[in-house]
Amino acid sequence: MGMNDLPRGITASDREIHVWRIALVEPDEVVGDLRTILSDDELRRADRFRAEGHRSRFVVGRATMRRVLGAYLAEDPRCLSFATNTHGKPRLEGSRLEFNLSHSADRAILAVSRDRRVGIDIEQVRPMQEGERIAARFFSASECETFLKLPDTRKNEAFFHIWTRKEAYIKAIGVGISIPLDSFDVPAQVDPLHEPFAMAARGNDPTPWTMRDIATEPGYVAALVVEGGAWEWRGFDASADLRARP
């Protein structure tokens, strides 16, 4: 496969949401090559990170996103032009592709669709000593009630499932922190959501949204929110399905 080749027969669809898993740790020479894909603005953003690890992870994530999107569009990833809405959510100029990128620790995850808005979030599961305090501040009343009733042995995992579901919804609707996290409900169950869950309409947003959890690497949880219903997701590994070097 060439730099911009997708697996045979793969195209963007409004019925199939593609989820790309991205490993963010690469050798220095690969990171150096990937920097050549980024725009001047992206390079400036990368270089604001003082820690080399954070800087290289940003480069790998952004460059891989460009390569994946360029592959769908059959365009050089260096030539893609991005814009943002008033709340900072990026979009591709002149394209029907919808996408959303999230990263945590050494992993990132990218959702791609055609014509349907999407939001995705990934989090590394780690000990949260202040989980109950954070939940009281950011979870809705019903989510808190369910969360606090859980046995202590399950609260940590449940916290990250709830958090990723809420973040994915906020990212899908594209209005950032203008909507408080405690102003809407997501399923507060511990076990993963294996089937799309219909979100209740909120405020003046009549759009139907559906969410489900996404299986990812051990030690991480992820959630996907999609505009409308009747969709399936399909997973890809960016390291395996695109060539490692640009």
Secondary structure as the mmCIF struct_conf table of DSSP 4:
data_model
#
loop_
_struct_conf.conf_type_id
_struct_conf.id
_struct_conf.beg_label_comp_id
_struct_conf.beg_label_asym_id
_struct_conf.beg_label_seq_id
_struct_conf.end_label_comp_id
_struct_conf.end_label_asym_id
_struct_conf.end_label_seq_id
TURN_TY1_P TURN_TY1_P1 MET A 3 ASN A 4
HELX_LH_PP_P HELX_LH_PP_P1 ASP A 5 LEU A 6
BEND BEND1 PRO A 7 PRO A 7
TURN_TY1_P TURN_TY1_P2 ARG A 8 GLY A 9
BEND BEND2 ASP A 14 ARG A 15
STRN STRN1 GLU A 16 ALA A 23
HELX_RH_AL_P HELX_RH_AL_P1 ASP A 28 ARG A 35
TURN_TY1_P TURN_TY1_P3 THR A 36 ILE A 37
BEND BEND3 LEU A 38 LEU A 38
HELX_RH_AL_P HELX_RH_AL_P2 ASP A 40 ASP A 47
TURN_TY1_P TURN_TY1_P4 ARG A 48 ARG A 48
BEND BEND4 ARG A 50 ALA A 51
HELX_RH_AL_P HELX_RH_AL_P3 GLU A 52 LEU A 73
TURN_TY1_P TURN_TY1_P5 ALA A 74 ALA A 74
BEND BEND5 GLU A 75 GLU A 75
HELX_RH_3T_P HELX_RH_3T_P1 PRO A 77 CYS A 79
STRN STRN2 PHE A 82 THR A 84
TURN_TY1_P TURN_TY1_P6 THR A 86 HIS A 87
STRN STRN3 PRO A 90 LEU A 92
TURN_TY1_P TURN_TY1_P7 GLU A 93 GLY A 94
STRN STRN4 LEU A 97 SER A 104
TURN_TY1_P TURN_TY1_P8 ALA A 105 ASP A 106
STRN STRN5 ARG A 107 ARG A 114
BEND BEND6 ASP A 115 ARG A 116
STRN STRN6 VAL A 118 GLN A 124
TURN_TY1_P TURN_TY1_P9 GLN A 129 GLU A 130
HELX_RH_AL_P HELX_RH_AL_P4 GLY A 131 PHE A 138
BEND BEND7 PHE A 139 PHE A 139
HELX_RH_AL_P HELX_RH_AL_P5 ALA A 141 LYS A 149
BEND BEND8 LEU A 150 LEU A 150
HELX_RH_AL_P HELX_RH_AL_P6 ASP A 152 ILE A 173
TURN_TY1_P TURN_TY1_P10 GLY A 174 GLY A 174
HELX_RH_3T_P HELX_RH_3T_P2 GLY A 176 SER A 178
BEND BEND9 ILE A 179 ILE A 179
HELX_RH_3T_P HELX_RH_3T_P3 LEU A 181 SER A 183
BEND BEND10 PHE A 184 PHE A 184
BEND BEND11 VAL A 190 ASP A 191
BEND BEND12 GLU A 195 GLU A 195
STRN STRN7 PHE A 197 ALA A 198
HELX_LH_PP_P HELX_LH_PP_P2 MET A 199 ALA A 201
STRN STRN8 ARG A 202 ARG A 202
TURN_TY1_P TURN_TY1_P11 GLY A 203 ASN A 204
STRN STRN9 ASP A 205 ASP A 205
STRN STRN10 TRP A 209 ILE A 214
BEND BEND13 GLU A 217 GLU A 217
TURN_TY1_P TURN_TY1_P12 PRO A 218 GLY A 219
STRN STRN11 TYR A 220 GLU A 227
BEND BEND14 GLY A 228 ALA A 230
STRN STRN12 GLU A 232 ASP A 237
HELX_RH_AL_P HELX_RH_AL_P7 ALA A 238 ASP A 241
BEND BEND15 LEU A 242 LEU A 242
BEND BEND16 ALA A 244 ALA A 244
#
